[in-house]
Amino acid sequence: MLMMNRETEEKGILQAAQMICIAARTAPKGRGKDLLVSAILAGEDKTALQRKMVEIAERDSVSFFARDAGNLEQSPVLVLLGTRKEAMGLPHCGFCGFADCATMVKAGGTCSFNSGDLGIAVGSAVSRAADMRIDNRIMYSAGKAAVEMKLLGPEVAIAYGIPLSVSGKSPFFDRK
């Protein structure tokens, strides 16, 4: 008989995080270009990200970054999903607000398909987490801290964090 304990749950949540990253990877992408970057943080790596979130909260006067860092502290695992920036080269698009891809790249803009594809991947990821009944929340703040730390590589400029929790009550429910 296998008794569930904290150690067993943490091993299970790490396996679930891998499945969540797979769901993100297989999400549809514009022109079939896979620009998704994913990572799973736990332990000291996750703690370093929490510290960065608190630093950003103090530096930029955005208190919700500190609140989210507190939520992350209650989560044993964080899934990070980001996208590399690359123009899709679609003719007659302009969804990014620029006349064409060359103008967007020159201005330092972001292709709308990069952001859209990331959003679809994040949706697939949290849907998979929900299928496994794992508490989660999409956090811009954790993604922003990861981008500043270059955790997903220097070419990733847009990211989200998805903290995961398995507990008697979701730490993401009664947030202040």
N, CA and C atoms as a LAMMPS dump frame, in Angstrom:
ITEM: TIMESTEP
0
ITEM: NUMBER OF ATOMS
528
ITEM: BOX BOUNDS ff ff ff
-5.0000000000000000e+02 5.0000000000000000e+02
-5.0000000000000000e+02 5.0000000000000000e+02
-5.0000000000000000e+02 5.0000000000000000e+02
ITEM: ATOMS id mol type element x y z
1 1 1 N 0.855 -1.185 0
2 1 2 C 0 0 0
3 1 3 C 0.894 1.238 0
4 2 1 N 0.554 2.208 -0.851
5 2 2 C 1.294 3.456 -0.933
6 2 3 C 0.509 4.53 -0.194
7 3 1 N 1.088 5.025 0.866
8 3 2 C 0.459 6.102 1.639
9 3 3 C 0.903 7.432 1.047
10 4 1 N -0.054 8.297 0.802
11 4 2 C 0.277 9.618 0.273
12 4 3 C 0.849 10.477 1.392
13 5 1 N 1.988 11.053 1.132
14 5 2 C 2.589 11.998 2.05
15 5 3 C 3.173 13.146 1.237
16 6 1 N 3.732 14.103 1.885
17 6 2 C 4.237 15.3 1.206
18 6 3 C 5.269 14.935 0.14
19 7 1 N 6.163 14.018 0.454
20 7 2 C 7.206 13.621 -0.505
21 7 3 C 6.594 12.978 -1.75
22 8 1 N 5.621 12.11 -1.563
23 8 2 C 4.944 11.464 -2.693
24 8 3 C 4.211 12.494 -3.536
25 9 1 N 3.532 13.438 -2.88
26 9 2 C 2.816 14.485 -3.6
27 9 3 C 3.771 15.352 -4.404
28 10 1 N 4.934 15.686 -3.846
29 10 2 C 5.899 16.524 -4.563
30 10 3 C 6.482 15.791 -5.768
31 11 1 N 6.713 14.507 -5.659
32 11 2 C 7.163 13.731 -6.824
33 11 3 C 6.081 13.722 -7.892
34 12 1 N 4.838 13.551 -7.462
35 12 2 C 3.712 13.546 -8.394
36 12 3 C 3.528 14.883 -9.088
37 13 1 N 3.711 15.972 -8.354
38 13 2 C 3.517 17.29 -8.953
39 13 3 C 4.627 17.597 -9.962
40 14 1 N 5.826 17.083 -9.744
41 14 2 C 6.909 17.25 -10.726
42 14 3 C 6.588 16.48 -12.012
43 15 1 N 6.045 15.278 -11.864
44 15 2 C 5.628 14.514 -13.046
45 15 3 C 4.491 15.24 -13.773
46 16 1 N 3.57 15.779 -13.007
47 16 2 C 2.456 16.528 -13.6
48 16 3 C 2.979 17.76 -14.344
49 17 1 N 3.973 18.439 -13.784
50 17 2 C 4.553 19.617 -14.433
51 17 3 C 5.121 19.246 -15.803
52 18 1 N 5.711 18.08 -15.905
53 18 2 C 6.222 17.619 -17.205
54 18 3 C 5.072 17.438 -18.188
55 19 1 N 3.976 16.861 -17.73
56 19 2 C 2.815 16.662 -18.6
57 19 3 C 2.199 18.002 -19.015
58 20 1 N 2.242 18.96 -18.124
59 20 2 C 1.727 20.296 -18.409
60 20 3 C 2.59 20.968 -19.485
61 21 1 N 3.904 20.803 -19.387
62 21 2 C 4.8 21.351 -20.415
63 21 3 C 4.566 20.674 -21.767
64 22 1 N 4.272 19.389 -21.752
65 22 2 C 3.97 18.671 -22.999
66 22 3 C 2.693 19.23 -23.625
67 23 1 N 1.686 19.497 -22.809
68 23 2 C 0.442 20.072 -23.33
69 23 3 C 0.718 21.423 -23.987
70 24 1 N 1.584 22.222 -23.386
71 24 2 C 1.937 23.52 -23.967
72 24 3 C 2.683 23.334 -25.289
73 25 1 N 3.593 22.389 -25.306
74 25 2 C 4.403 22.157 -26.515
75 25 3 C 3.532 21.751 -27.704
76 26 1 N 2.528 20.953 -27.466
77 26 2 C 1.718 20.432 -28.571
78 26 3 C 0.58 21.369 -28.98
79 27 1 N 0.46 22.512 -28.336
80 27 2 C -0.577 23.485 -28.706
81 27 3 C -0.304 24 -30.119
82 28 1 N -1.357 24.357 -30.859
83 28 2 C -1.168 24.878 -32.226
84 28 3 C -0.328 26.155 -32.233
85 29 1 N 0.406 26.331 -33.316
86 29 2 C 1.274 27.505 -33.442
87 29 3 C 1.168 28.095 -34.84
88 30 1 N 1.22 29.423 -34.933
89 30 2 C 1.145 30.126 -36.203
90 30 3 C 2.251 29.707 -37.152
91 31 1 N 1.869 29.399 -38.386
92 31 2 C 2.791 28.946 -39.428
93 31 3 C 3.567 27.698 -39.027
94 32 1 N 3.168 27.046 -37.945
95 32 2 C 3.838 25.833 -37.505
96 32 3 C 5.201 26.086 -36.887
97 33 1 N 5.519 27.346 -36.578
98 33 2 C 6.814 27.688 -35.978
99 33 3 C 6.737 27.526 -34.468
100 34 1 N 7.579 26.676 -33.945
101 34 2 C 7.596 26.422 -32.505
102 34 3 C 8.646 27.312 -31.851
103 35 1 N 8.204 28.391 -31.259
104 35 2 C 9.089 29.333 -30.575
105 35 3 C 8.959 29.222 -29.06
106 36 1 N 8.212 28.222 -28.591
107 36 2 C 7.944 28.056 -27.165
108 36 3 C 9.188 27.579 -26.42
109 37 1 N 9.393 28.153 -25.253
110 37 2 C 10.45 27.728 -24.34
111 37 3 C 9.774 27.431 -23.01
112 38 1 N 10.102 26.285 -22.417
113 38 2 C 9.476 25.927 -21.14
114 38 3 C 10.534 25.495 -20.14
115 39 1 N 10.188 25.644 -18.873
116 39 2 C 11.072 25.224 -17.788
117 39 3 C 10.221 24.903 -16.565
118 40 1 N 10.77 24.079 -15.708
119 40 2 C 10.13 23.731 -14.439
120 40 3 C 11.086 24.145 -13.333
121 41 1 N 10.601 24.986 -12.413
122 41 2 C 11.43 25.437 -11.294
123 41 3 C 10.917 24.844 -9.987
124 42 1 N 11.851 24.447 -9.174
125 42 2 C 11.545 23.973 -7.821
126 42 3 C 12.756 24.317 -6.951
127 43 1 N 12.592 24.189 -5.661
128 43 2 C 13.715 24.38 -4.742
129 43 3 C 14.339 25.758 -4.826
130 44 1 N 15.668 25.791 -4.845
131 44 2 C 16.415 27.043 -4.806
132 44 3 C 16.164 27.912 -6.042
133 45 1 N 15.976 27.29 -7.193
134 45 2 C 15.682 28.07 -8.411
135 45 3 C 14.378 28.835 -8.263
136 46 1 N 13.369 28.174 -7.707
137 46 2 C 12.072 28.822 -7.488
138 46 3 C 12.216 29.926 -6.432
139 47 1 N 12.998 29.673 -5.404
140 47 2 C 13.222 30.665 -4.348
141 47 3 C 13.911 31.903 -4.905
142 48 1 N 14.87 31.718 -5.79
143 48 2 C 15.551 32.859 -6.417
144 48 3 C 14.562 33.702 -7.223
145 49 1 N 13.636 33.052 -7.909
146 49 2 C 12.623 33.781 -8.671
147 49 3 C 11.705 34.55 -7.722
148 50 1 N 11.326 33.936 -6.615
149 50 2 C 10.492 34.619 -5.609
150 50 3 C 11.195 35.886 -5.121
151 51 1 N 12.482 35.771 -4.846
152 51 2 C 13.246 36.942 -4.377
153 51 3 C 13.239 38.051 -5.437
154 52 1 N 13.37 37.656 -6.694
155 52 2 C 13.349 38.64 -7.785
156 52 3 C 11.98 39.322 -7.856
157 53 1 N 10.916 38.568 -7.642
158 53 2 C 9.567 39.147 -7.661
159 53 3 C 9.406 40.183 -6.546
160 54 1 N 9.93 39.892 -5.37
161 54 2 C 9.869 40.845 -4.248
162 54 3 C 10.708 42.084 -4.574
163 55 1 N 11.867 41.856 -5.184
164 55 2 C 12.724 42.973 -5.596
165 55 3 C 11.994 43.885 -6.586
166 56 1 N 11.318 43.304 -7.568
167 56 2 C 10.563 44.091 -8.546
168 56 3 C 9.429 44.84 -7.855
169 57 1 N 8.765 44.194 -6.9
170 57 2 C 7.668 44.844 -6.161
171 57 3 C 8.164 46.114 -5.489
172 58 1 N 9.321 46.021 -4.857
173 58 2 C 9.88 47.182 -4.145
174 58 3 C 10.431 48.214 -5.125
175 59 1 N 11.137 47.768 -6.131
176 59 2 C 11.786 48.664 -7.1
177 59 3 C 10.765 49.474 -7.896
178 60 1 N 9.689 48.823 -8.332
179 60 2 C 8.729 49.444 -9.243
180 60 3 C 7.391 49.79 -8.582
181 61 1 N 7.295 49.62 -7.269
182 61 2 C 6.062 49.905 -6.523
183 61 3 C 4.856 49.163 -7.088
184 62 1 N 5.033 47.868 -7.307
185 62 2 C 3.941 47.005 -7.777
186 62 3 C 3.747 45.901 -6.732
187 63 1 N 2.882 46.181 -5.777
188 63 2 C 2.737 45.302 -4.621
189 63 3 C 2.257 43.9 -4.982
190 64 1 N 1.525 43.745 -6.092
191 64 2 C 1.028 42.41 -6.417
192 64 3 C 2.156 41.441 -6.761
193 65 1 N 3.323 41.95 -7.127
194 65 2 C 4.459 41.057 -7.343
195 65 3 C 4.852 40.377 -6.032
196 66 1 N 4.828 41.117 -4.924
197 66 2 C 5.14 40.536 -3.615
198 66 3 C 4.051 39.552 -3.187
199 67 1 N 2.794 39.908 -3.429
200 67 2 C 1.69 38.983 -3.119
201 67 3 C 1.858 37.683 -3.89
202 68 1 N 2.157 37.796 -5.193
203 68 2 C 2.337 36.608 -6.014
204 68 3 C 3.553 35.793 -5.564
205 69 1 N 4.602 36.469 -5.111
206 69 2 C 5.777 35.758 -4.583
207 69 3 C 5.379 34.931 -3.362
208 70 1 N 4.471 35.477 -2.546
209 70 2 C 3.963 34.72 -1.398
210 70 3 C 3.189 33.484 -1.835
211 71 1 N 2.388 33.623 -2.891
212 71 2 C 1.691 32.457 -3.449
213 71 3 C 2.685 31.429 -3.967
214 72 1 N 3.711 31.909 -4.62
215 72 2 C 4.723 31.006 -5.167
216 72 3 C 5.443 30.244 -4.055
217 73 1 N 5.608 30.896 -2.918
218 73 2 C 6.235 30.238 -1.77
219 73 3 C 5.409 29.037 -1.301
220 74 1 N 4.096 29.1 -1.495
221 74 2 C 3.208 28.007 -1.093
222 74 3 C 3.087 26.921 -2.161
223 75 1 N 3.766 27.095 -3.276
224 75 2 C 3.689 26.153 -4.39
225 75 3 C 5.033 25.442 -4.545
226 76 1 N 5.052 24.128 -4.537
227 76 2 C 6.337 23.436 -4.651
228 76 3 C 6.976 23.519 -6.029
229 77 1 N 6.177 23.815 -7.057
230 77 2 C 6.677 23.79 -8.432
231 77 3 C 6.104 24.969 -9.218
232 78 1 N 6.924 25.507 -10.111
233 78 2 C 6.492 26.559 -11.019
234 78 3 C 6.835 26.144 -12.442
235 79 1 N 5.85 26.188 -13.316
236 79 2 C 6.083 25.983 -14.748
237 79 3 C 6.242 27.355 -15.379
238 80 1 N 7.292 27.533 -16.162
239 80 2 C 7.501 28.766 -16.91
240 80 3 C 7.302 28.481 -18.391
241 81 1 N 6.555 29.344 -19.048
242 81 2 C 6.353 29.245 -20.486
243 81 3 C 6.641 30.608 -21.098
244 82 1 N 7.487 30.62 -22.103
245 82 2 C 7.834 31.861 -22.779
246 82 3 C 7.943 31.638 -24.27
247 83 1 N 8.103 32.729 -24.987
248 83 2 C 8.26 32.644 -26.428
249 83 3 C 9.449 33.483 -26.876
250 84 1 N 10.151 32.948 -27.84
251 84 2 C 11.183 33.739 -28.491
252 84 3 C 10.47 34.689 -29.45
253 85 1 N 11.068 35.834 -29.677
254 85 2 C 10.48 36.809 -30.607
255 85 3 C 10.999 36.528 -32.006
256 86 1 N 10.058 36.33 -32.924
257 86 2 C 10.421 36.127 -34.319
258 86 3 C 9.24 36.547 -35.181
259 87 1 N 9.525 37.352 -36.176
260 87 2 C 8.473 37.77 -37.104
261 87 3 C 8.047 36.579 -37.957
262 88 1 N 6.756 36.446 -38.177
263 88 2 C 6.238 35.323 -38.966
264 88 3 C 6.345 35.561 -40.463
265 89 1 N 6.494 36.799 -40.875
266 89 2 C 6.644 37.089 -42.293
267 89 3 C 5.381 36.894 -43.108
268 90 1 N 4.251 37.144 -42.501
269 90 2 C 2.978 36.992 -43.208
270 90 3 C 2.683 38.256 -44.018
271 91 1 N 2.379 38.107 -45.298
272 91 2 C 2.057 39.295 -46.09
273 91 3 C 0.699 39.87 -45.7
274 92 1 N 0.602 41.189 -45.754
275 92 2 C -0.665 41.9 -45.508
276 92 3 C -1.23 41.625 -44.115
277 93 1 N -0.388 41.466 -43.12
278 93 2 C -0.846 41.136 -41.761
279 93 3 C -1.123 42.423 -40.983
280 94 1 N -0.081 43.029 -40.421
281 94 2 C -0.229 44.26 -39.66
282 94 3 C -0.883 44.111 -38.3
283 95 1 N -1.107 42.862 -37.824
284 95 2 C -1.752 42.672 -36.522
285 95 3 C -0.954 43.306 -35.379
286 96 1 N 0.343 43.443 -35.562
287 96 2 C 1.208 44.012 -34.522
288 96 3 C 1.089 45.529 -34.435
289 97 1 N 0.42 46.135 -35.426
290 97 2 C 0.278 47.58 -35.447
291 97 3 C 1.27 48.267 -36.362
292 98 1 N 2.179 47.518 -36.948
293 98 2 C 3.149 48.069 -37.884
294 98 3 C 2.742 47.694 -39.313
295 99 1 N 3.281 48.405 -40.276
296 99 2 C 2.924 48.177 -41.676
297 99 3 C 3.334 46.792 -42.162
298 100 1 N 4.491 46.327 -41.697
299 100 2 C 4.983 45.019 -42.117
300 100 3 C 5.986 44.513 -41.089
301 101 1 N 6.443 43.287 -41.295
302 101 2 C 7.353 42.653 -40.334
303 101 3 C 8.68 43.404 -40.214
304 102 1 N 9.212 43.878 -41.329
305 102 2 C 10.493 44.589 -41.296
306 102 3 C 10.396 45.846 -40.432
307 103 1 N 9.3 46.586 -40.565
308 103 2 C 9.099 47.79 -39.761
309 103 3 C 8.958 47.43 -38.285
310 104 1 N 8.229 46.344 -38.008
311 104 2 C 8.052 45.898 -36.623
312 104 3 C 9.388 45.511 -35.998
313 105 1 N 10.183 44.739 -36.721
314 105 2 C 11.479 44.303 -36.202
315 105 3 C 12.382 45.504 -35.943
316 106 1 N 12.421 46.443 -36.884
317 106 2 C 13.258 47.639 -36.735
318 106 3 C 12.854 48.448 -35.506
319 107 1 N 11.556 48.499 -35.216
320 107 2 C 11.055 49.259 -34.065
321 107 3 C 11.193 48.488 -32.747
322 108 1 N 11.574 47.211 -32.822
323 108 2 C 11.69 46.409 -31.597
324 108 3 C 10.371 45.839 -31.126
325 109 1 N 9.383 45.797 -32.004
326 109 2 C 8.064 45.285 -31.644
327 109 3 C 8.031 43.775 -31.525
328 110 1 N 6.864 43.276 -31.2
329 110 2 C 6.646 41.837 -31.047
330 110 3 C 5.551 41.387 -31.995
331 111 1 N 5.815 40.326 -32.697
332 111 2 C 4.825 39.747 -33.604
333 111 3 C 3.612 39.293 -32.791
334 112 1 N 2.441 39.681 -33.251
335 112 2 C 1.211 39.288 -32.554
336 112 3 C 1.06 37.775 -32.478
337 113 1 N 1.582 37.08 -33.471
338 113 2 C 1.476 35.62 -33.454
339 113 3 C 2.334 35.017 -32.348
340 114 1 N 3.46 35.653 -31.995
341 114 2 C 4.266 35.167 -30.872
342 114 3 C 3.448 35.2 -29.59
343 115 1 N 2.808 36.345 -29.338
344 115 2 C 1.988 36.492 -28.128
345 115 3 C 0.784 35.567 -28.166
346 116 1 N 0.132 35.494 -29.311
347 116 2 C -1.046 34.629 -29.439
348 116 3 C -0.708 33.168 -29.238
349 117 1 N 0.385 32.721 -29.844
350 117 2 C 0.804 31.325 -29.689
351 117 3 C 1.134 31.007 -28.234
352 118 1 N 1.784 31.954 -27.549
353 118 2 C 2.08 31.744 -26.132
354 118 3 C 0.787 31.636 -25.333
355 119 1 N -0.187 32.484 -25.638
356 119 2 C -1.468 32.427 -24.939
357 119 3 C -2.17 31.092 -25.13
358 120 1 N -2.123 30.563 -26.347
359 120 2 C -2.732 29.261 -26.609
360 120 3 C -2.001 28.17 -25.834
361 121 1 N -0.669 28.245 -25.797
362 121 2 C 0.12 27.256 -25.053
363 121 3 C -0.181 27.319 -23.558
364 122 1 N -0.292 28.523 -23.023
365 122 2 C -0.619 28.682 -21.599
366 122 3 C -2.008 28.108 -21.324
367 123 1 N -2.962 28.381 -22.209
368 123 2 C -4.305 27.818 -22.049
369 123 3 C -4.295 26.299 -22.052
370 124 1 N -3.53 25.711 -22.949
371 124 2 C -3.407 24.246 -22.982
372 124 3 C -2.78 23.727 -21.697
373 125 1 N -1.763 24.447 -21.214
374 125 2 C -1.063 24.021 -19.999
375 125 3 C -1.989 24.024 -18.781
376 126 1 N -2.712 25.116 -18.573
377 126 2 C -3.574 25.18 -17.393
378 126 3 C -4.783 24.263 -17.535
379 127 1 N -5.197 24.001 -18.761
380 127 2 C -6.27 23.017 -18.971
381 127 3 C -5.803 21.635 -18.551
382 128 1 N -4.569 21.304 -18.898
383 128 2 C -4.011 19.995 -18.498
384 128 3 C -3.889 19.922 -16.976
385 129 1 N -3.446 21.011 -16.361
386 129 2 C -3.367 21.043 -14.892
387 129 3 C -4.744 20.825 -14.282
388 130 1 N -5.75 21.474 -14.831
389 130 2 C -7.121 21.31 -14.33
390 130 3 C -7.604 19.879 -14.523
391 131 1 N -7.253 19.276 -15.663
392 131 2 C -7.631 17.872 -15.903
393 131 3 C -7.086 16.956 -14.811
394 132 1 N -5.909 17.307 -14.275
395 132 2 C -5.275 16.498 -13.228
396 132 3 C -5.646 16.988 -11.828
397 133 1 N -6.547 17.977 -11.762
398 133 2 C -7.03 18.549 -10.504
399 133 3 C -5.905 19.155 -9.667
400 134 1 N -4.974 19.823 -10.359
401 134 2 C -3.867 20.512 -9.692
402 134 3 C -4.202 21.996 -9.651
403 135 1 N -4.162 22.575 -8.46
404 135 2 C -4.42 24.002 -8.323
405 135 3 C -3.316 24.768 -9.04
406 136 1 N -3.714 25.821 -9.754
407 136 2 C -2.74 26.61 -10.499
408 136 3 C -3.277 28.009 -10.725
409 137 1 N -2.403 28.869 -11.161
410 137 2 C -2.788 30.238 -11.498
411 137 3 C -1.786 30.762 -12.523
412 138 1 N -2.244 31.505 -13.484
413 138 2 C -1.346 32.112 -14.459
414 138 3 C -0.829 33.42 -13.866
415 139 1 N 0.49 33.579 -13.836
416 139 2 C 1.094 34.772 -13.242
417 139 3 C 2.011 35.487 -14.222
418 140 1 N 1.559 36.661 -14.637
419 140 2 C 2.408 37.557 -15.424
420 140 3 C 3.645 37.926 -14.614
421 141 1 N 3.467 38.167 -13.314
422 141 2 C 4.556 38.626 -12.451
423 141 3 C 5.718 37.631 -12.41
424 142 1 N 5.412 36.36 -12.312
425 142 2 C 6.477 35.345 -12.29
426 142 3 C 7.173 35.284 -13.649
427 143 1 N 6.399 35.438 -14.721
428 143 2 C 6.993 35.458 -16.05
429 143 3 C 7.896 36.659 -16.25
430 144 1 N 7.451 37.818 -15.793
431 144 2 C 8.247 39.044 -15.913
432 144 3 C 9.568 38.904 -15.16
433 145 1 N 9.514 38.351 -13.956
434 145 2 C 10.741 38.141 -13.177
435 145 3 C 11.67 37.157 -13.891
436 146 1 N 11.105 36.107 -14.465
437 146 2 C 11.909 35.122 -15.2
438 146 3 C 12.578 35.762 -16.409
439 147 1 N 11.867 36.642 -17.108
440 147 2 C 12.451 37.342 -18.261
441 147 3 C 13.611 38.225 -17.801
442 148 1 N 13.402 38.962 -16.718
443 148 2 C 14.478 39.829 -16.208
444 148 3 C 15.703 39.016 -15.805
445 149 1 N 15.477 37.813 -15.276
446 149 2 C 16.582 36.947 -14.852
447 149 3 C 17.166 36.15 -16.03
448 150 1 N 16.513 36.239 -17.188
449 150 2 C 16.916 35.497 -18.388
450 150 3 C 16.925 33.978 -18.154
451 151 1 N 15.979 33.516 -17.336
452 151 2 C 15.899 32.088 -17.013
453 151 3 C 15.551 31.23 -18.223
454 152 1 N 14.838 31.801 -19.173
455 152 2 C 14.44 31.055 -20.366
456 152 3 C 15.331 31.381 -21.564
457 153 1 N 16.405 32.1 -21.321
458 153 2 C 17.326 32.483 -22.377
459 153 3 C 17.183 33.947 -22.733
460 154 1 N 18.228 34.519 -23.299
461 154 2 C 18.212 35.956 -23.601
462 154 3 C 17.253 36.347 -24.719
463 155 1 N 16.847 35.396 -25.543
464 155 2 C 15.957 35.707 -26.661
465 155 3 C 14.478 35.676 -26.276
466 156 1 N 14.163 35.27 -25.047
467 156 2 C 12.772 35.22 -24.596
468 156 3 C 12.419 36.551 -23.926
469 157 1 N 11.416 37.233 -24.495
470 157 2 C 11.017 38.542 -23.98
471 157 3 C 9.618 38.541 -23.384
472 158 1 N 8.88 37.451 -23.556
473 158 2 C 7.518 37.352 -23.048
474 158 3 C 7.377 35.996 -22.369
475 159 1 N 6.893 35.985 -21.12
476 159 2 C 6.737 34.722 -20.408
477 159 3 C 5.644 34.835 -19.354
478 160 1 N 5.128 33.689 -18.967
479 160 2 C 4.182 33.57 -17.864
480 160 3 C 4.654 32.456 -16.95
481 161 1 N 4.315 32.574 -15.68
482 161 2 C 4.575 31.509 -14.734
483 161 3 C 3.268 30.873 -14.315
484 162 1 N 3.321 29.563 -14.079
485 162 2 C 2.145 28.837 -13.613
486 162 3 C 2.555 28.047 -12.373
487 163 1 N 2.328 28.606 -11.176
488 163 2 C 2.619 27.848 -9.963
489 163 3 C 1.604 26.725 -9.798
490 164 1 N 2.09 25.605 -9.281
491 164 2 C 1.24 24.428 -9.084
492 164 3 C 1.189 24.089 -7.607
493 165 1 N 0.035 23.652 -7.155
494 165 2 C -0.123 23.305 -5.752
495 165 3 C -1.052 22.109 -5.599
496 166 1 N -0.694 21.244 -4.683
497 166 2 C -1.547 20.127 -4.287
498 166 3 C -1.677 20.231 -2.766
499 167 1 N -2.816 20.749 -2.333
500 167 2 C -3.035 20.923 -0.899
501 167 3 C -4.523 20.858 -0.626
502 168 1 N -4.877 20.879 0.637
503 168 2 C -6.284 20.805 1.016
504 168 3 C -7.086 22.006 0.555
505 169 1 N -6.416 23.148 0.35
506 169 2 C -7.082 24.367 -0.105
507 169 3 C -6.14 25.116 -1.026
508 170 1 N -6.658 25.565 -2.132
509 170 2 C -5.836 26.285 -3.106
510 170 3 C -5.266 27.565 -2.506
511 171 1 N -3.953 27.764 -2.599
512 171 2 C -3.368 29.019 -2.1
513 171 3 C -3.692 30.209 -3.007
514 172 1 N -4.291 29.941 -4.155
515 172 2 C -4.588 31.001 -5.121
516 172 3 C -6.017 31.508 -5.016
517 173 1 N -6.803 30.954 -4.093
518 173 2 C -8.225 31.267 -4.025
519 173 3 C -8.505 32.56 -3.248
520 174 1 N -8.056 32.657 -2.031
521 174 2 C -8.332 33.817 -1.183
522 174 3 C -7.131 34.765 -1.151
523 175 1 N -6.761 35.286 -2.305
524 175 2 C -5.598 36.168 -2.383
525 175 3 C -5.976 37.564 -1.926
526 176 1 N -5.043 38.244 -1.295
527 176 2 C -5.295 39.62 -0.822
528 176 3 C -4.526 40.619 -1.636
